[in-house]
Amino acid sequence: MTTTPAASHPIVAREKLDFGLEGDIPRHWLDNDPFKSRFFDAMSVFFPEGERFFISCVRDFRDRITDPQLLEDVKDFTRQEGQHGIVHRQFNDRLKRQRIHVKSLEGQTVWFLFDVLRKRLRPETTLALTAAFEHMTALMAHGFEQCRVLDKADPRIRAMYTWHAIEEVEHKSVAFDVMQKVAKVGYWRRVLPLVFTSFSFPLATLLVVNYMLTVDGFKGWQRAGIMARGLWWLYKPGGLFLPLLGHHLQYFKPGFHPWQMGDLASYETWREVFERTGDPIAAGDAVMGPAALAKG
């Protein structure tokens, strides 16, 4: 087995962070926009069980790993993903207070990920699905930075998503390396799961967004307008997703590796501020908030 390629920086599990999520956060916390806010809220609903799924799929192959560095990376990946699940459960408690049926949505997520995928597919395939999802979350981290989509967010939630994005980039190659070096997954089994996730994850997210907008009290014709404007925001030229298409499609290249996508330009700034202050909100503001805009 070859040595795992060196990442640009170590995988660090930052634990017991306080984002102030129990505070008085506005319902539509991102630019006072219902769609933008609920889009991120909907993703958060999936994260706790999704992170548990990712951990399980990678750990299926832990006993077969002989590379000490890769074994350490898997350990740190597990700790990071575990923390992401804990924090997003705290965030989702806020959604419960808004009469969002989080428990029901989580139950549907568990059924699909564990009762359908984990029980019916081979471990190599669920690991490939994990690598595909990790590719997408790393892409979204790049998208948040490039489009500065969180500039007008509540600073507490901006801090949470910025921290999550930083750590997704730190561990973005772990599932991929286990898939390639240990599970020995071939080209087609690697790329076909990305085709599936590229359609299934956005669709599931948008369905939850529509449900949340219903709970917010928007009528059918109002929701249609909000969803249409939201889809334009996501997919228009220069929107959140289209500028990332090239990076997304790199996954289909033979010989692809996640670190070929490069690093976040804001990574060192975020790490320096966080390590100096221990404050994730200050670190989030330094790279995605007013402080960053003032520097620009």
VEXMIFI-842470 format. One line per 5 residues: number of its first residue (from 1); their letters; for each residue x, y, z of C-alpha. Coordinates in Angstrom, 2 decimals. Layout:
VEXMIFI-842470
NUM> A> X/Y/Z ~ ...
END
This chain:
VEXMIFI-842470
1> MTTTP> 0.00/0.00/0.00 ~ 1.32/3.44/-0.86 ~ 1.47/6.21/1.67 ~ -1.57/8.44/1.95 ~ -0.88/11.75/0.14
6> AASHP> -0.06/14.52/2.57 ~ -2.83/17.04/3.10 ~ -2.16/20.76/3.17 ~ -2.78/20.79/6.91 ~ -3.57/18.38/9.76
11> IVARE> -7.06/17.14/10.61 ~ -7.95/18.76/13.93 ~ -11.02/17.81/15.95 ~ -12.13/21.02/17.68 ~ -14.48/20.06/20.49
16> KLDFG> -16.87/21.77/22.90 ~ -17.23/24.88/20.77 ~ -19.83/27.44/21.81 ~ -21.66/29.04/18.88 ~ -24.42/30.60/20.99
21> LEGDI> -27.08/28.59/19.15 ~ -29.51/28.88/22.03 ~ -29.65/32.63/21.63 ~ -32.28/34.75/19.93 ~ -31.47/33.86/16.33
26> PRHWL> -33.91/35.18/13.70 ~ -36.03/32.60/11.90 ~ -34.72/33.81/8.53 ~ -31.15/34.38/9.64 ~ -29.44/34.68/6.22
31> DNDPF> -30.01/38.07/4.58 ~ -33.59/37.96/5.96 ~ -34.29/35.61/3.05 ~ -36.65/32.65/3.66 ~ -35.20/30.41/0.93
36> KSRFF> -31.53/31.01/1.71 ~ -32.08/30.48/5.41 ~ -34.22/27.38/5.00 ~ -31.82/25.90/2.44 ~ -29.09/25.79/5.08
41> DAMSV> -31.60/24.71/7.75 ~ -32.68/21.81/5.57 ~ -29.10/20.64/5.10 ~ -28.58/20.77/8.85 ~ -31.47/18.36/9.37
46> FFPEG> -29.60/15.73/7.33 ~ -26.17/16.24/8.87 ~ -26.31/14.36/12.21 ~ -27.44/11.05/10.71 ~ -25.46/11.70/7.55
51> ERFFI> -22.27/12.12/9.57 ~ -23.02/8.88/11.44 ~ -23.48/7.14/8.08 ~ -20.14/8.45/6.81 ~ -18.33/7.31/9.96
56> SCVRD> -19.88/3.84/9.72 ~ -18.97/3.42/6.05 ~ -15.34/4.42/6.56 ~ -14.95/2.32/9.72 ~ -16.11/-0.76/7.80
61> FRDRI> -12.55/-0.87/6.42 ~ -10.61/0.25/9.49 ~ -9.31/-3.24/10.32 ~ -7.84/-3.54/6.82 ~ -5.80/-0.32/6.98
66> TDPQL> -2.06/-0.87/7.37 ~ -0.84/2.66/6.64 ~ -0.34/4.34/10.07 ~ -1.00/7.82/8.68 ~ -4.24/6.77/7.03
71> LEDVK> -5.32/5.03/10.23 ~ -4.68/8.24/12.16 ~ -6.57/10.23/9.52 ~ -9.58/7.92/9.90 ~ -9.49/8.43/13.67
76> DFTRQ> -9.42/12.22/13.28 ~ -12.08/12.10/10.55 ~ -14.33/10.18/12.95 ~ -13.81/12.72/15.72 ~ -14.50/15.66/13.42
81> EGQHG> -17.64/14.13/11.94 ~ -18.85/13.21/15.41 ~ -18.50/16.83/16.52 ~ -20.35/18.02/13.42 ~ -23.25/15.76/14.33
86> IVHRQ> -23.33/17.06/17.92 ~ -23.34/20.73/16.90 ~ -25.96/20.28/14.19 ~ -28.23/18.48/16.67 ~ -27.95/21.57/18.85
91> FNDRL> -28.81/23.72/15.86 ~ -31.72/21.45/14.96 ~ -33.16/21.90/18.47 ~ -33.79/25.50/17.40 ~ -35.76/24.20/14.41
96> KRQRI> -37.88/22.02/16.70 ~ -38.92/25.13/18.61 ~ -40.17/26.51/15.27 ~ -42.53/23.51/14.91 ~ -40.31/21.78/12.34
101> HVKSL> -40.77/18.01/12.72 ~ -37.04/17.31/12.93 ~ -37.52/13.89/14.51 ~ -39.66/12.72/11.59 ~ -37.17/14.07/9.03
106> EGQTV> -34.31/12.39/10.85 ~ -36.28/9.15/10.91 ~ -36.67/9.25/7.15 ~ -32.94/9.94/6.82 ~ -32.08/6.96/9.05
111> WFLFD> -34.40/4.70/7.07 ~ -32.81/5.63/3.74 ~ -29.17/5.66/4.82 ~ -29.14/2.69/7.18 ~ -32.17/0.51/6.35
116> VLRKR> -31.86/0.87/2.58 ~ -28.29/1.77/1.64 ~ -26.32/0.14/4.47 ~ -28.36/-3.07/4.45 ~ -28.73/-3.55/0.71
121> LRPET> -25.46/-2.33/-0.79 ~ -21.95/-3.69/-0.52 ~ -19.58/-1.88/1.89 ~ -17.45/-0.81/-1.08 ~ -20.47/0.92/-2.61
126> TLALT> -21.53/2.72/0.57 ~ -17.93/3.84/1.02 ~ -18.00/5.18/-2.55 ~ -21.22/7.03/-1.70 ~ -19.48/8.51/1.33
131> AAFEH> -16.55/9.68/-0.81 ~ -19.02/11.25/-3.27 ~ -20.87/13.07/-0.48 ~ -17.55/14.27/0.95 ~ -16.64/15.63/-2.49
136> MTALM> -19.89/17.59/-2.53 ~ -19.49/18.98/0.98 ~ -15.94/20.10/0.19 ~ -17.27/21.76/-2.97 ~ -19.90/23.59/-0.94
141> AHGFE> -17.18/24.82/1.41 ~ -15.39/26.30/-1.60 ~ -18.68/27.76/-2.79 ~ -19.39/29.48/0.52 ~ -16.00/31.16/0.30
146> QCRVL> -16.07/32.12/-3.39 ~ -19.62/33.50/-3.40 ~ -19.40/34.97/0.12 ~ -22.88/33.60/0.67 ~ -22.63/33.89/4.46
151> DKADP> -21.60/37.55/4.62 ~ -25.11/38.65/5.61 ~ -25.80/35.74/7.95 ~ -26.36/35.86/11.68 ~ -22.79/35.69/13.04
156> RIRAM> -23.52/32.66/15.22 ~ -24.75/30.49/12.37 ~ -22.11/31.90/10.04 ~ -19.51/30.76/12.57 ~ -21.00/27.27/12.73
161> YTWHA> -21.09/26.76/8.98 ~ -17.64/28.30/8.49 ~ -16.15/25.95/11.10 ~ -17.93/23.02/9.45 ~ -16.60/24.06/6.03
166> IEEVE> -13.03/24.40/7.32 ~ -13.09/20.91/8.79 ~ -14.74/19.38/5.72 ~ -11.79/20.63/3.70 ~ -9.30/19.33/6.27
171> HKSVA> -10.59/15.77/5.97 ~ -11.86/15.83/2.39 ~ -9.53/13.08/1.17 ~ -9.97/10.54/3.99 ~ -12.95/8.56/2.69
176> FDVMQ> -11.52/8.79/-0.84 ~ -8.14/7.42/0.27 ~ -9.74/4.51/2.13 ~ -11.88/3.81/-0.94 ~ -8.91/3.79/-3.32
181> KVAKV> -6.13/2.32/-1.20 ~ -7.98/-0.13/1.01 ~ -11.31/-0.99/-0.61 ~ -9.70/-0.92/-4.07 ~ -12.82/0.55/-5.66
186> GYWRR> -12.64/0.78/-9.45 ~ -13.46/3.76/-11.65 ~ -17.16/3.13/-12.31 ~ -18.00/2.23/-8.74 ~ -16.26/5.47/-7.75
191> VLPLV> -18.01/7.85/-10.15 ~ -21.55/6.47/-10.39 ~ -22.34/7.32/-6.75 ~ -21.51/10.95/-7.52 ~ -24.13/10.95/-10.28
196> FTSFS> -26.64/9.65/-7.74 ~ -25.72/12.13/-4.99 ~ -25.60/15.07/-7.42 ~ -29.34/14.69/-7.99 ~ -30.63/13.03/-4.82
201> FPLAT> -29.11/15.37/-2.23 ~ -30.27/18.67/-3.81 ~ -33.72/17.20/-4.46 ~ -34.11/15.99/-0.87 ~ -32.90/19.34/0.43
206> LLVVN> -35.37/21.29/-1.72 ~ -38.26/19.10/-0.59 ~ -37.41/19.90/3.03 ~ -37.07/23.60/2.17 ~ -40.59/23.57/0.72
211> YMLTV> -41.89/21.87/3.87 ~ -40.18/24.42/6.11 ~ -41.64/27.29/4.11 ~ -45.07/25.74/4.63 ~ -44.48/25.71/8.38
216> DGFKG> -43.41/29.37/8.09 ~ -46.92/30.12/6.83 ~ -46.26/30.77/3.16 ~ -49.14/29.75/0.89 ~ -48.74/27.69/-2.25
221> WQRAG> -48.31/30.56/-4.69 ~ -45.95/32.34/-2.27 ~ -43.81/29.22/-1.89 ~ -43.68/28.82/-5.67 ~ -42.25/32.31/-6.04
226> IMARG> -39.78/31.85/-3.19 ~ -38.61/28.50/-4.57 ~ -38.22/29.90/-8.09 ~ -36.10/32.80/-6.88 ~ -34.13/30.42/-4.69
231> LWWLY> -33.38/28.05/-7.54 ~ -32.16/31.00/-9.61 ~ -29.89/32.02/-6.72 ~ -28.46/28.49/-6.60 ~ -28.06/27.73/-10.29
236> KPGGL> -27.78/31.06/-12.15 ~ -24.49/32.02/-13.83 ~ -22.33/33.25/-10.97 ~ -24.69/31.68/-8.43 ~ -23.78/29.31/-5.65
241> FLPLL> -23.37/26.11/-7.68 ~ -22.56/26.85/-11.33 ~ -19.08/28.33/-10.68 ~ -18.21/25.03/-8.95 ~ -19.19/22.84/-11.90
246> GHHLQ> -15.62/22.48/-13.12 ~ -14.41/21.29/-9.72 ~ -17.41/19.00/-9.44 ~ -16.66/17.32/-12.77 ~ -12.99/16.79/-11.89
251> YFKPG> -14.16/13.79/-9.87 ~ -14.79/11.96/-13.15 ~ -11.17/12.25/-14.27 ~ -9.13/9.04/-14.01 ~ -6.43/9.65/-11.43
256> FHPWQ> -8.45/12.31/-9.58 ~ -7.59/13.07/-5.95 ~ -9.50/15.55/-3.72 ~ -6.43/17.65/-2.96 ~ -6.15/18.49/-6.65
261> MGDLA> -9.02/20.90/-5.96 ~ -6.71/22.97/-3.79 ~ -7.29/24.61/-0.43 ~ -9.52/27.34/0.93 ~ -7.88/30.73/0.58
266> SYETW> -9.29/31.69/3.98 ~ -8.06/28.60/5.82 ~ -4.93/30.08/7.40 ~ -6.77/33.24/8.45 ~ -9.53/31.23/10.12
271> REVFE> -7.04/28.96/11.90 ~ -4.87/31.86/13.11 ~ -7.82/33.78/14.56 ~ -9.35/30.69/16.13 ~ -6.08/29.51/17.69
276> RTGDP> -5.36/33.01/19.00 ~ -8.82/33.70/20.42 ~ -10.48/30.31/20.87 ~ -13.60/32.04/19.55 ~ -15.25/30.40/16.51
281> IAAGD> -17.50/33.41/15.99 ~ -14.51/35.76/15.71 ~ -12.84/33.31/13.33 ~ -16.01/33.11/11.22 ~ -16.26/36.88/11.04
286> AVMGP> -12.60/37.12/10.04 ~ -13.14/35.13/6.85 ~ -16.85/35.42/6.00 ~ -18.22/38.41/7.89 ~ -17.87/42.17/8.25
291> AALAK> -14.23/41.95/9.32 ~ -13.32/40.17/6.11 ~ -15.30/42.62/4.00 ~ -13.54/45.56/5.65 ~ -10.16/44.07/4.77
296> G> -11.29/43.59/1.19
END
